[in-house]
Amino acid sequence: MVKIRLRRIGAKKAPLYRIVVSNATSPRDGRFIDEIGTYDPNTDPYTYKVDEEKAKQWIANGAQPTEAVVKIFKAAGIQK
């Protein structure tokens, strides 16, 4: 199963995330198939950048986004 999820990068107590497509069995910060965006929760309001074409393509191919990624996609207008 393929998941679209957040991969943590950044320093301690200052998280940054990359939105990646990965195998469901791989660790959170482990191997990934494709990187489709970034998410920064430290700003107010939070900032994100998502490659809409890649995201829609992966969803069409059966990748399942996690709950956090679904919220980002709704803010970006990718999912309803």
N, CA, C and O atoms as a Maestro MAE file, in Angstrom:
{
 s_m_m2io_version
 :::
 2.0.0
}

f_m_ct {
 s_m_title
 :::
 protein
 m_atom[320] {
  # First column is atom index #
  i_m_mmod_type
  r_m_x_coord
  r_m_y_coord
  r_m_z_coord
  i_m_residue_number
  s_m_chain_name
  s_m_pdb_residue_name
  s_m_pdb_atom_name
  i_m_atomic_number
  :::
  1 25 0.842 -1.173 0.000 1 A "MET " " N  " 7
  2 3 0.000 0.000 0.000 1 A "MET " " CA " 6
  3 2 0.895 1.247 0.000 1 A "MET " " C  " 6
  4 15 1.918 1.296 0.682 1 A "MET " " O  " 8
  5 25 0.492 2.227 -0.764 2 A "VAL " " N  " 7
  6 3 1.252 3.468 -0.882 2 A "VAL " " CA " 6
  7 2 0.509 4.579 -0.142 2 A "VAL " " C  " 6
  8 15 -0.701 4.742 -0.299 2 A "VAL " " O  " 8
  9 25 1.249 5.342 0.665 3 A "LYS " " N  " 7
  10 3 0.670 6.426 1.464 3 A "LYS " " CA " 6
  11 2 1.293 7.758 1.075 3 A "LYS " " C  " 6
  12 15 2.460 7.822 0.691 3 A "LYS " " O  " 8
  13 25 0.500 8.820 1.179 4 A "ILE " " N  " 7
  14 3 1.018 10.183 1.079 4 A "ILE " " CA " 6
  15 2 1.037 10.700 2.505 4 A "ILE " " C  " 6
  16 15 -0.007 10.806 3.148 4 A "ILE " " O  " 8
  17 25 2.243 11.025 3.006 5 A "ARG " " N  " 7
  18 3 2.364 11.396 4.411 5 A "ARG " " CA " 6
  19 2 3.470 12.427 4.615 5 A "ARG " " C  " 6
  20 15 4.181 12.798 3.682 5 A "ARG " " O  " 8
  21 25 3.593 12.879 5.862 6 A "LEU " " N  " 7
  22 3 4.592 13.885 6.205 6 A "LEU " " CA " 6
  23 2 5.889 13.217 6.636 6 A "LEU " " C  " 6
  24 15 5.879 12.217 7.353 6 A "LEU " " O  " 8
  25 25 7.004 13.783 6.188 7 A "ARG " " N  " 7
  26 3 8.339 13.328 6.577 7 A "ARG " " CA " 6
  27 2 9.000 14.474 7.315 7 A "ARG " " C  " 6
  28 15 9.182 15.550 6.745 7 A "ARG " " O  " 8
  29 25 9.363 14.268 8.566 8 A "ARG " " N  " 7
  30 3 9.895 15.352 9.395 8 A "ARG " " CA " 6
  31 2 11.351 15.656 9.066 8 A "ARG " " C  " 6
  32 15 12.188 14.761 8.955 8 A "ARG " " O  " 8
  33 25 11.622 16.949 8.914 9 A "ILE " " N  " 7
  34 3 12.989 17.446 8.788 9 A "ILE " " CA " 6
  35 2 13.081 18.656 9.710 9 A "ILE " " C  " 6
  36 15 12.073 19.043 10.300 9 A "ILE " " O  " 8
  37 25 14.233 19.254 9.850 10 A "GLY " " N  " 7
  38 3 14.353 20.435 10.691 10 A "GLY " " CA " 6
  39 2 14.934 20.112 12.047 10 A "GLY " " C  " 6
  40 15 15.163 18.951 12.388 10 A "GLY " " O  " 8
  41 25 15.169 21.154 12.812 11 A "ALA " " N  " 7
  42 3 15.837 21.027 14.105 11 A "ALA " " CA " 6
  43 2 14.861 20.614 15.205 11 A "ALA " " C  " 6
  44 15 13.648 20.557 15.004 11 A "ALA " " O  " 8
  45 25 15.433 20.330 16.368 12 A "LYS " " N  " 7
  46 3 14.626 19.994 17.527 12 A "LYS " " CA " 6
  47 2 13.749 21.190 17.901 12 A "LYS " " C  " 6
  48 15 14.232 22.321 17.941 12 A "LYS " " O  " 8
  49 25 12.491 20.953 18.168 13 A "LYS " " N  " 7
  50 3 11.492 21.960 18.532 13 A "LYS " " CA " 6
  51 2 11.219 22.980 17.435 13 A "LYS " " C  " 6
  52 15 10.589 24.006 17.694 13 A "LYS " " O  " 8
  53 25 11.679 22.720 16.220 14 A "ALA " " N  " 7
  54 3 11.393 23.581 15.067 14 A "ALA " " CA " 6
  55 2 11.140 22.679 13.859 14 A "ALA " " C  " 6
  56 15 11.963 22.618 12.946 14 A "ALA " " O  " 8
  57 25 10.005 21.982 13.853 15 A "PRO " " N  " 7
  58 3 9.782 20.994 12.797 15 A "PRO " " CA " 6
  59 2 9.467 21.630 11.446 15 A "PRO " " C  " 6
  60 15 8.814 22.670 11.365 15 A "PRO " " O  " 8
  61 25 9.937 20.995 10.415 16 A "LEU " " N  " 7
  62 3 9.543 21.251 9.039 16 A "LEU " " CA " 6
  63 2 9.196 19.890 8.466 16 A "LEU " " C  " 6
  64 15 9.755 18.875 8.881 16 A "LEU " " O  " 8
  65 25 8.289 19.866 7.528 17 A "TYR " " N  " 7
  66 3 7.862 18.596 6.963 17 A "TYR " " CA " 6
  67 2 7.903 18.645 5.453 17 A "TYR " " C  " 6
  68 15 7.671 19.686 4.840 17 A "TYR " " O  " 8
  69 25 8.204 17.498 4.865 18 A "ARG " " N  " 7
  70 3 8.069 17.316 3.437 18 A "ARG " " CA " 6
  71 2 6.899 16.373 3.224 18 A "ARG " " C  " 6
  72 15 6.731 15.405 3.966 18 A "ARG " " O  " 8
  73 25 6.096 16.654 2.219 19 A "ILE " " N  " 7
  74 3 4.983 15.773 1.871 19 A "ILE " " CA " 6
  75 2 5.528 14.773 0.864 19 A "ILE " " C  " 6
  76 15 5.932 15.147 -0.237 19 A "ILE " " O  " 8
  77 25 5.537 13.501 1.244 20 A "VAL " " N  " 7
  78 3 6.143 12.473 0.413 20 A "VAL " " CA " 6
  79 2 5.175 11.326 0.153 20 A "VAL " " C  " 6
  80 15 4.216 11.111 0.895 20 A "VAL " " O  " 8
  81 25 5.452 10.603 -0.914 21 A "VAL " " N  " 7
  82 3 4.738 9.375 -1.236 21 A "VAL " " CA " 6
  83 2 5.672 8.237 -0.864 21 A "VAL " " C  " 6
  84 15 6.802 8.175 -1.348 21 A "VAL " " O  " 8
  85 25 5.206 7.337 -0.007 22 A "SER " " N  " 7
  86 3 6.075 6.247 0.436 22 A "SER " " CA " 6
  87 2 5.274 4.974 0.649 22 A "SER " " C  " 6
  88 15 4.044 4.982 0.693 22 A "SER " " O  " 8
  89 25 6.003 3.895 0.779 23 A "ASN " " N  " 7
  90 3 5.402 2.611 1.097 23 A "ASN " " CA " 6
  91 2 4.914 2.672 2.544 23 A "ASN " " C  " 6
  92 15 5.589 3.257 3.391 23 A "ASN " " O  " 8
  93 25 3.787 2.097 2.836 24 A "ALA " " N  " 7
  94 3 3.204 2.164 4.174 24 A "ALA " " CA " 6
  95 2 4.076 1.480 5.221 24 A "ALA " " C  " 6
  96 15 3.987 1.811 6.404 24 A "ALA " " O  " 8
  97 25 4.911 0.539 4.812 25 A "THR " " N  " 7
  98 3 5.730 -0.187 5.775 25 A "THR " " CA " 6
  99 2 7.055 0.503 6.087 25 A "THR " " C  " 6
  100 15 7.737 0.111 7.034 25 A "THR " " O  " 8
  101 25 7.436 1.521 5.314 26 A "SER " " N  " 7
  102 3 8.705 2.200 5.575 26 A "SER " " CA " 6
  103 2 8.555 3.172 6.743 26 A "SER " " C  " 6
  104 15 7.455 3.670 6.985 26 A "SER " " O  " 8
  105 25 9.647 3.454 7.478 27 A "PRO " " N  " 7
  106 3 9.573 4.358 8.627 27 A "PRO " " CA " 6
  107 2 9.223 5.783 8.225 27 A "PRO " " C  " 6
  108 15 9.330 6.146 7.054 27 A "PRO " " O  " 8
  109 25 8.804 6.589 9.195 28 A "ARG " " N  " 7
  110 3 8.359 7.958 8.939 28 A "ARG " " CA " 6
  111 2 9.405 8.769 8.179 28 A "ARG " " C  " 6
  112 15 9.073 9.461 7.217 28 A "ARG " " O  " 8
  113 25 10.656 8.689 8.601 29 A "ASP " " N  " 7
  114 3 11.717 9.460 7.963 29 A "ASP " " CA " 6
  115 2 12.600 8.590 7.076 29 A "ASP " " C  " 6
  116 15 13.732 8.963 6.769 29 A "ASP " " O  " 8
  117 25 12.092 7.445 6.668 30 A "GLY " " N  " 7
  118 3 12.875 6.509 5.867 30 A "GLY " " CA " 6
  119 2 12.719 6.742 4.375 30 A "GLY " " C  " 6
  120 15 12.499 7.862 3.914 30 A "GLY " " O  " 8
  121 25 12.840 5.641 3.633 31 A "ARG " " N  " 7
  122 3 12.769 5.707 2.178 31 A "ARG " " CA " 6
  123 2 11.434 6.238 1.718 31 A "ARG " " C  " 6
  124 15 10.404 5.995 2.348 31 A "ARG " " O  " 8
  125 25 11.455 6.975 0.600 32 A "PHE " " N  " 7
  126 3 10.222 7.454 0.006 32 A "PHE " " CA " 6
  127 2 10.320 7.333 -1.506 32 A "PHE " " C  " 6
  128 15 11.415 7.224 -2.057 32 A "PHE " " O  " 8
  129 25 9.171 7.352 -2.177 33 A "ILE " " N  " 7
  130 3 9.104 7.173 -3.621 33 A "ILE " " CA " 6
  131 2 9.222 8.525 -4.326 33 A "ILE " " C  " 6
  132 15 9.981 8.665 -5.285 33 A "ILE " " O  " 8
  133 25 8.471 9.518 -3.848 34 A "ASP " " N  " 7
  134 3 8.424 10.821 -4.519 34 A "ASP " " CA " 6
  135 2 8.135 11.901 -3.490 34 A "ASP " " C  " 6
  136 15 7.406 11.665 -2.526 34 A "ASP " " O  " 8
  137 25 8.704 13.088 -3.689 35 A "GLU " " N  " 7
  138 3 8.427 14.245 -2.839 35 A "GLU " " CA " 6
  139 2 7.496 15.175 -3.605 35 A "GLU " " C  " 6
  140 15 7.801 15.572 -4.730 35 A "GLU " " O  " 8
  141 25 6.350 15.527 -2.996 36 A "ILE " " N  " 7
  142 3 5.384 16.339 -3.725 36 A "ILE " " CA " 6
  143 2 5.107 17.693 -3.076 36 A "ILE " " C  " 6
  144 15 4.291 18.457 -3.590 36 A "ILE " " O  " 8
  145 25 5.766 18.008 -1.959 37 A "GLY " " N  " 7
  146 3 5.544 19.316 -1.361 37 A "GLY " " CA " 6
  147 2 6.219 19.490 -0.025 37 A "GLY " " C  " 6
  148 15 6.936 18.611 0.454 37 A "GLY " " O  " 8
  149 25 5.971 20.665 0.579 38 A "THR " " N  " 7
  150 3 6.517 20.983 1.898 38 A "THR " " CA " 6
  151 2 5.414 21.577 2.769 38 A "THR " " C  " 6
  152 15 4.395 22.053 2.269 38 A "THR " " O  " 8
  153 25 5.642 21.540 4.093 39 A "TYR " " N  " 7
  154 3 4.686 22.070 5.069 39 A "TYR " " CA " 6
  155 2 5.478 22.645 6.232 39 A "TYR " " C  " 6
  156 15 6.343 21.972 6.793 39 A "TYR " " O  " 8
  157 25 5.178 23.907 6.600 40 A "ASP " " N  " 7
  158 3 5.862 24.585 7.707 40 A "ASP " " CA " 6
  159 2 4.828 25.027 8.734 40 A "ASP " " C  " 6
  160 15 4.134 26.020 8.518 40 A "ASP " " O  " 8
  161 25 4.712 24.297 9.866 41 A "PRO " " N  " 7
  162 3 3.728 24.667 10.888 41 A "PRO " " CA " 6
  163 2 4.204 25.790 11.808 41 A "PRO " " C  " 6
  164 15 3.442 26.228 12.669 41 A "PRO " " O  " 8
  165 25 5.442 26.270 11.653 42 A "ASN " " N  " 7
  166 3 5.991 27.285 12.556 42 A "ASN " " CA " 6
  167 2 5.504 28.693 12.238 42 A "ASN " " C  " 6
  168 15 5.583 29.570 13.098 42 A "ASN " " O  " 8
  169 25 5.008 28.932 11.038 43 A "THR " " N  " 7
  170 3 4.536 30.259 10.665 43 A "THR " " CA " 6
  171 2 3.070 30.414 11.045 43 A "THR " " C  " 6
  172 15 2.374 29.427 11.283 43 A "THR " " O  " 8
  173 25 2.613 31.646 11.101 44 A "ASP " " N  " 7
  174 3 1.204 31.891 11.431 44 A "ASP " " CA " 6
  175 2 0.599 32.784 10.362 44 A "ASP " " C  " 6
  176 15 0.954 33.962 10.313 44 A "ASP " " O  " 8
  177 25 -0.285 32.307 9.507 45 A "PRO " " N  " 7
  178 3 -0.780 30.930 9.391 45 A "PRO " " CA " 6
  179 2 0.291 30.026 8.783 45 A "PRO " " C  " 6
  180 15 1.257 30.500 8.186 45 A "PRO " " O  " 8
  181 25 0.102 28.710 8.947 46 A "TYR " " N  " 7
  182 3 1.099 27.778 8.443 46 A "TYR " " CA " 6
  183 2 1.221 27.879 6.927 46 A "TYR " " C  " 6
  184 15 0.263 28.241 6.244 46 A "TYR " " O  " 8
  185 25 2.384 27.563 6.412 47 A "THR " " N  " 7
  186 3 2.625 27.645 4.974 47 A "THR " " CA " 6
  187 2 2.842 26.249 4.405 47 A "THR " " C  " 6
  188 15 3.341 25.352 5.084 47 A "THR " " O  " 8
  189 25 2.464 26.091 3.166 48 A "TYR " " N  " 7
  190 3 2.629 24.820 2.474 48 A "TYR " " CA " 6
  191 2 2.824 25.098 0.996 48 A "TYR " " C  " 6
  192 15 2.362 26.111 0.472 48 A "TYR " " O  " 8
  193 25 3.509 24.195 0.342 49 A "LYS " " N  " 7
  194 3 3.667 24.199 -1.109 49 A "LYS " " CA " 6
  195 2 3.428 22.779 -1.567 49 A "LYS " " C  " 6
  196 15 4.064 21.842 -1.083 49 A "LYS " " O  " 8
  197 25 2.499 22.622 -2.509 50 A "VAL " " N  " 7
  198 3 2.151 21.292 -2.989 50 A "VAL " " CA " 6
  199 2 2.150 21.306 -4.512 50 A "VAL " " C  " 6
  200 15 1.593 22.215 -5.128 50 A "VAL " " O  " 8
  201 25 2.769 20.307 -5.114 51 A "ASP " " N  " 7
  202 3 2.710 20.121 -6.562 51 A "ASP " " CA " 6
  203 2 1.377 19.429 -6.867 51 A "ASP " " C  " 6
  204 15 1.248 18.216 -6.703 51 A "ASP " " O  " 8
  205 25 0.392 20.210 -7.310 52 A "GLU " " N  " 7
  206 3 -0.963 19.679 -7.487 52 A "GLU " " CA " 6
  207 2 -1.020 18.548 -8.501 52 A "GLU " " C  " 6
  208 15 -1.733 17.568 -8.285 52 A "GLU " " O  " 8
  209 25 -0.290 18.660 -9.594 53 A "GLU " " N  " 7
  210 3 -0.338 17.624 -10.622 53 A "GLU " " CA " 6
  211 2 0.145 16.282 -10.081 53 A "GLU " " C  " 6
  212 15 -0.490 15.250 -10.296 53 A "GLU " " O  " 8
  213 25 1.283 16.307 -9.373 54 A "LYS " " N  " 7
  214 3 1.797 15.061 -8.794 54 A "LYS " " CA " 6
  215 2 0.840 14.501 -7.757 54 A "LYS " " C  " 6
  216 15 0.608 13.293 -7.718 54 A "LYS " " O  " 8
  217 25 0.279 15.368 -6.911 55 A "ALA " " N  " 7
  218 3 -0.637 14.906 -5.864 55 A "ALA " " CA " 6
  219 2 -1.866 14.235 -6.476 55 A "ALA " " C  " 6
  220 15 -2.258 13.146 -6.057 55 A "ALA " " O  " 8
  221 25 -2.466 14.884 -7.463 56 A "LYS " " N  " 7
  222 3 -3.653 14.306 -8.107 56 A "LYS " " CA " 6
  223 2 -3.321 13.004 -8.826 56 A "LYS " " C  " 6
  224 15 -4.120 12.068 -8.829 56 A "LYS " " O  " 8
  225 25 -2.136 12.950 -9.437 57 A "GLN " " N  " 7
  226 3 -1.724 11.735 -10.128 57 A "GLN " " CA " 6
  227 2 -1.554 10.574 -9.156 57 A "GLN " " C  " 6
  228 15 -1.996 9.461 -9.442 57 A "GLN " " O  " 8
  229 25 -0.917 10.817 -8.009 58 A "TRP " " N  " 7
  230 3 -0.723 9.753 -7.027 58 A "TRP " " CA " 6
  231 2 -2.052 9.307 -6.425 58 A "TRP " " C  " 6
  232 15 -2.255 8.115 -6.196 58 A "TRP " " O  " 8
  233 25 -2.966 10.259 -6.165 59 A "ILE " " N  " 7
  234 3 -4.277 9.884 -5.627 59 A "ILE " " CA " 6
  235 2 -5.045 9.051 -6.649 59 A "ILE " " C  " 6
  236 15 -5.712 8.082 -6.286 59 A "ILE " " O  " 8
  237 25 -4.954 9.424 -7.927 60 A "ALA " " N  " 7
  238 3 -5.625 8.666 -8.984 60 A "ALA " " CA " 6
  239 2 -5.048 7.257 -9.115 60 A "ALA " " C  " 6
  240 15 -5.755 6.326 -9.499 60 A "ALA " " O  " 8
  241 25 -3.758 7.106 -8.793 61 A "ASN " " N  " 7
  242 3 -3.121 5.791 -8.865 61 A "ASN " " CA " 6
  243 2 -3.346 4.957 -7.609 61 A "ASN " " C  " 6
  244 15 -2.877 3.821 -7.536 61 A "ASN " " O  " 8
  245 25 -4.060 5.501 -6.613 62 A "GLY " " N  " 7
  246 3 -4.443 4.708 -5.443 62 A "GLY " " CA " 6
  247 2 -3.698 5.017 -4.165 62 A "GLY " " C  " 6
  248 15 -3.877 4.304 -3.178 62 A "GLY " " O  " 8
  249 25 -2.872 6.047 -4.137 63 A "ALA " " N  " 7
  250 3 -2.167 6.398 -2.905 63 A "ALA " " CA " 6
  251 2 -3.154 6.996 -1.904 63 A "ALA " " C  " 6
  252 15 -4.010 7.798 -2.279 63 A "ALA " " O  " 8
  253 25 -3.038 6.611 -0.638 64 A "GLN " " N  " 7
  254 3 -3.941 7.072 0.404 64 A "GLN " " CA " 6
  255 2 -3.266 8.147 1.248 64 A "GLN " " C  " 6
  256 15 -2.250 7.862 1.882 64 A "GLN " " O  " 8
  257 25 -3.794 9.382 1.284 65 A "PRO " " N  " 7
  258 3 -3.203 10.415 2.148 65 A "PRO " " CA " 6
  259 2 -3.571 10.193 3.613 65 A "PRO " " C  " 6
  260 15 -4.645 9.675 3.920 65 A "PRO " " O  " 8
  261 25 -2.668 10.591 4.519 66 A "THR " " N  " 7
  262 3 -2.954 10.516 5.946 66 A "THR " " CA " 6
  263 2 -3.874 11.676 6.325 66 A "THR " " C  " 6
  264 15 -4.138 12.555 5.505 66 A "THR " " O  " 8
  265 25 -4.362 11.677 7.567 67 A "GLU " " N  " 7
  266 3 -5.290 12.720 8.019 67 A "GLU " " CA " 6
  267 2 -4.676 14.112 7.933 67 A "GLU " " C  " 6
  268 15 -5.337 15.055 7.498 67 A "GLU " " O  " 8
  269 25 -3.416 14.248 8.343 68 A "ALA " " N  " 7
  270 3 -2.744 15.551 8.305 68 A "ALA " " CA " 6
  271 2 -2.587 16.045 6.869 68 A "ALA " " C  " 6
  272 15 -2.756 17.234 6.597 68 A "ALA " " O  " 8
  273 25 -2.267 15.144 5.962 69 A "VAL " " N  " 7
  274 3 -2.088 15.522 4.563 69 A "VAL " " CA " 6
  275 2 -3.432 15.883 3.927 69 A "VAL " " C  " 6
  276 15 -3.494 16.765 3.071 69 A "VAL " " O  " 8
  277 25 -4.495 15.215 4.337 70 A "VAL " " N  " 7
  278 3 -5.822 15.549 3.821 70 A "VAL " " CA " 6
  279 2 -6.179 16.996 4.178 70 A "VAL " " C  " 6
  280 15 -6.747 17.714 3.356 70 A "VAL " " O  " 8
  281 25 -5.848 17.424 5.398 71 A "LYS " " N  " 7
  282 3 -6.123 18.808 5.804 71 A "LYS " " CA " 6
  283 2 -5.343 19.797 4.945 71 A "LYS " " C  " 6
  284 15 -5.875 20.836 4.556 71 A "LYS " " O  " 8
  285 25 -4.096 19.482 4.652 72 A "ILE " " N  " 7
  286 3 -3.283 20.353 3.800 72 A "ILE " " CA " 6
  287 2 -3.844 20.380 2.386 72 A "ILE " " C  " 6
  288 15 -3.916 21.446 1.774 72 A "ILE " " O  " 8
  289 25 -4.242 19.226 1.857 73 A "PHE " " N  " 7
  290 3 -4.810 19.161 0.521 73 A "PHE " " CA " 6
  291 2 -6.123 19.936 0.435 73 A "PHE " " C  " 6
  292 15 -6.402 20.562 -0.588 73 A "PHE " " O  " 8
  293 25 -6.932 19.902 1.495 74 A "LYS " " N  " 7
  294 3 -8.177 20.664 1.492 74 A "LYS " " CA " 6
  295 2 -7.874 22.160 1.468 74 A "LYS " " C  " 6
  296 15 -8.554 22.910 0.767 74 A "LYS " " O  " 8
  297 25 -6.868 22.606 2.218 75 A "ALA " " N  " 7
  298 3 -6.488 24.020 2.214 75 A "ALA " " CA " 6
  299 2 -5.944 24.434 0.856 75 A "ALA " " C  " 6
  300 15 -6.130 25.576 0.435 75 A "ALA " " O  " 8
  301 25 -5.267 23.507 0.159 76 A "ALA " " N  " 7
  302 3 -4.693 23.798 -1.156 76 A "ALA " " CA " 6
  303 2 -5.714 23.661 -2.265 76 A "ALA " " C  " 6
  304 15 -5.456 24.078 -3.394 76 A "ALA " " O  " 8
  305 25 -6.884 23.077 -1.964 77 A "GLY " " N  " 7
  306 3 -7.921 22.917 -2.966 77 A "GLY " " CA " 6
  307 2 -7.754 21.663 -3.823 77 A "GLY " " C  " 6
  308 15 -8.343 21.571 -4.900 77 A "GLY " " O  " 8
  309 25 -6.969 20.709 -3.364 78 A "ILE " " N  " 7
  310 3 -6.742 19.495 -4.130 78 A "ILE " " CA " 6
  311 2 -7.849 18.484 -3.854 78 A "ILE " " C  " 6
  312 15 -8.339 17.840 -4.782 78 A "ILE " " O  " 8
  313 25 -8.248 18.336 -2.602 79 A "GLN " " N  " 7
  314 3 -9.338 17.441 -2.223 79 A "GLN " " CA " 6
  315 2 -10.451 18.253 -1.585 79 A "GLN " " C  " 6
  316 15 -10.235 19.350 -1.071 79 A "GLN " " O  " 8
  317 25 -11.661 17.676 -1.632 80 A "LYS " " N  " 7
  318 3 -12.805 18.362 -1.026 80 A "LYS " " CA " 6
  319 2 -13.258 17.696 0.223 80 A "LYS " " C  " 6
  320 15 -14.212 18.151 0.854 80 A "LYS " " O  " 8
  :::
 }
 m_bond[319] {
  # First column is bond index #
  i_m_from
  i_m_to
  i_m_order
  :::
  1 1 2 1
  2 2 3 1
  3 3 4 2
  4 3 5 1
  5 5 6 1
  6 6 7 1
  7 7 8 2
  8 7 9 1
  9 9 10 1
  10 10 11 1
  11 11 12 2
  12 11 13 1
  13 13 14 1
  14 14 15 1
  15 15 16 2
  16 15 17 1
  17 17 18 1
  18 18 19 1
  19 19 20 2
  20 19 21 1
  21 21 22 1
  22 22 23 1
  23 23 24 2
  24 23 25 1
  25 25 26 1
  26 26 27 1
  27 27 28 2
  28 27 29 1
  29 29 30 1
  30 30 31 1
  31 31 32 2
  32 31 33 1
  33 33 34 1
  34 34 35 1
  35 35 36 2
  36 35 37 1
  37 37 38 1
  38 38 39 1
  39 39 40 2
  40 39 41 1
  41 41 42 1
  42 42 43 1
  43 43 44 2
  44 43 45 1
  45 45 46 1
  46 46 47 1
  47 47 48 2
  48 47 49 1
  49 49 50 1
  50 50 51 1
  51 51 52 2
  52 51 53 1
  53 53 54 1
  54 54 55 1
  55 55 56 2
  56 55 57 1
  57 57 58 1
  58 58 59 1
  59 59 60 2
  60 59 61 1
  61 61 62 1
  62 62 63 1
  63 63 64 2
  64 63 65 1
  65 65 66 1
  66 66 67 1
  67 67 68 2
  68 67 69 1
  69 69 70 1
  70 70 71 1
  71 71 72 2
  72 71 73 1
  73 73 74 1
  74 74 75 1
  75 75 76 2
  76 75 77 1
  77 77 78 1
  78 78 79 1
  79 79 80 2
  80 79 81 1
  81 81 82 1
  82 82 83 1
  83 83 84 2
  84 83 85 1
  85 85 86 1
  86 86 87 1
  87 87 88 2
  88 87 89 1
  89 89 90 1
  90 90 91 1
  91 91 92 2
  92 91 93 1
  93 93 94 1
  94 94 95 1
  95 95 96 2
  96 95 97 1
  97 97 98 1
  98 98 99 1
  99 99 100 2
  100 99 101 1
  101 101 102 1
  102 102 103 1
  103 103 104 2
  104 103 105 1
  105 105 106 1
  106 106 107 1
  107 107 108 2
  108 107 109 1
  109 109 110 1
  110 110 111 1
  111 111 112 2
  112 111 113 1
  113 113 114 1
  114 114 115 1
  115 115 116 2
  116 115 117 1
  117 117 118 1
  118 118 119 1
  119 119 120 2
  120 119 121 1
  121 121 122 1
  122 122 123 1
  123 123 124 2
  124 123 125 1
  125 125 126 1
  126 126 127 1
  127 127 128 2
  128 127 129 1
  129 129 130 1
  130 130 131 1
  131 131 132 2
  132 131 133 1
  133 133 134 1
  134 134 135 1
  135 135 136 2
  136 135 137 1
  137 137 138 1
  138 138 139 1
  139 139 140 2
  140 139 141 1
  141 141 142 1
  142 142 143 1
  143 143 144 2
  144 143 145 1
  145 145 146 1
  146 146 147 1
  147 147 148 2
  148 147 149 1
  149 149 150 1
  150 150 151 1
  151 151 152 2
  152 151 153 1
  153 153 154 1
  154 154 155 1
  155 155 156 2
  156 155 157 1
  157 157 158 1
  158 158 159 1
  159 159 160 2
  160 159 161 1
  161 161 162 1
  162 162 163 1
  163 163 164 2
  164 163 165 1
  165 165 166 1
  166 166 167 1
  167 167 168 2
  168 167 169 1
  169 169 170 1
  170 170 171 1
  171 171 172 2
  172 171 173 1
  173 173 174 1
  174 174 175 1
  175 175 176 2
  176 175 177 1
  177 177 178 1
  178 178 179 1
  179 179 180 2
  180 179 181 1
  181 181 182 1
  182 182 183 1
  183 183 184 2
  184 183 185 1
  185 185 186 1
  186 186 187 1
  187 187 188 2
  188 187 189 1
  189 189 190 1
  190 190 191 1
  191 191 192 2
  192 191 193 1
  193 193 194 1
  194 194 195 1
  195 195 196 2
  196 195 197 1
  197 197 198 1
  198 198 199 1
  199 199 200 2
  200 199 201 1
  201 201 202 1
  202 202 203 1
  203 203 204 2
  204 203 205 1
  205 205 206 1
  206 206 207 1
  207 207 208 2
  208 207 209 1
  209 209 210 1
  210 210 211 1
  211 211 212 2
  212 211 213 1
  213 213 214 1
  214 214 215 1
  215 215 216 2
  216 215 217 1
  217 217 218 1
  218 218 219 1
  219 219 220 2
  220 219 221 1
  221 221 222 1
  222 222 223 1
  223 223 224 2
  224 223 225 1
  225 225 226 1
  226 226 227 1
  227 227 228 2
  228 227 229 1
  229 229 230 1
  230 230 231 1
  231 231 232 2
  232 231 233 1
  233 233 234 1
  234 234 235 1
  235 235 236 2
  236 235 237 1
  237 237 238 1
  238 238 239 1
  239 239 240 2
  240 239 241 1
  241 241 242 1
  242 242 243 1
  243 243 244 2
  244 243 245 1
  245 245 246 1
  246 246 247 1
  247 247 248 2
  248 247 249 1
  249 249 250 1
  250 250 251 1
  251 251 252 2
  252 251 253 1
  253 253 254 1
  254 254 255 1
  255 255 256 2
  256 255 257 1
  257 257 258 1
  258 258 259 1
  259 259 260 2
  260 259 261 1
  261 261 262 1
  262 262 263 1
  263 263 264 2
  264 263 265 1
  265 265 266 1
  266 266 267 1
  267 267 268 2
  268 267 269 1
  269 269 270 1
  270 270 271 1
  271 271 272 2
  272 271 273 1
  273 273 274 1
  274 274 275 1
  275 275 276 2
  276 275 277 1
  277 277 278 1
  278 278 279 1
  279 279 280 2
  280 279 281 1
  281 281 282 1
  282 282 283 1
  283 283 284 2
  284 283 285 1
  285 285 286 1
  286 286 287 1
  287 287 288 2
  288 287 289 1
  289 289 290 1
  290 290 291 1
  291 291 292 2
  292 291 293 1
  293 293 294 1
  294 294 295 1
  295 295 296 2
  296 295 297 1
  297 297 298 1
  298 298 299 1
  299 299 300 2
  300 299 301 1
  301 301 302 1
  302 302 303 1
  303 303 304 2
  304 303 305 1
  305 305 306 1
  306 306 307 1
  307 307 308 2
  308 307 309 1
  309 309 310 1
  310 310 311 1
  311 311 312 2
  312 311 313 1
  313 313 314 1
  314 314 315 1
  315 315 316 2
  316 315 317 1
  317 317 318 1
  318 318 319 1
  319 319 320 2
  :::
 }
}
